Amino acid sequence: MTEQASPAMYARLLAETLGTFVLVLGGCGTAVFAANFPDAETNTVGVGFLGVALAFGLTVVVAAFALGPISGGHFNPAVTLGLATAGRFSWGDVGGYIVAQLVGGVLGASVLALIALGGPSGYFDAARESGFAANGFGEHSPDGFGLGSAILVETVLTAVFLFVILGATARIAAPGFAPLAIGLTLTLIHLVSIPVTNTSVNPARSVATAIYAGGWAWGQLWVFILFPILGAVLAGLAYRPMFGRVATT
């Protein structure tokens, strides 16, 4: 997940688009279609919170291994901004990466919406009514957590995520293991925070699902854009004085 200078910019942007597409398709798709099956009342074979957490972690592992050598494997605007803040990514490339990530996320959510439209009668409407895997707080939190809890969990856990990314991709880190460490960290983050906010730590993922969740998701979306970015930037600012010299020598 570090900056790759050799591939052409179009290839890097395409990789970020595809990686974010896979993240939303795999993680949010599991939440929409497989978390509760056949339904929430008789969830006999659904994967539940654990399955959704694993799905998000696995999508990052596979996408980072496949596409990380091309783009660095950010797949998340907060990650891009955090890496730039830490001095590990060019600020000049930030805008293009964020646009690519947003496009990939929206494409992923749109494919999920098309799949839901092809389901049994009323399936898409039921998916929207249940939130379409969007992030929320208050009455839209899976367990009713309020705004303060949402702000805290998104800020702190995104900062933790960035610390792991920065450490796992440092020059002194064990080569080849970064995607696994990062994916497992994302799984752990989801296990902690799905009940609180349905877990964002990724503004592109939040924007993508808000499109199909309805008006309430747009009204709460600012939390899941602002505070993951805040957590990532704080981690980037803290990492350089704490570990930057060690990690880059």
Summary of the structure (lengths in Angstrom):
residues: 249
radius of gyration: 17.3
end to end distance: 17.8
largest distance: 59.5
contacts: 934
relative contact order: 0.18
helix: 73%
strand: 0%
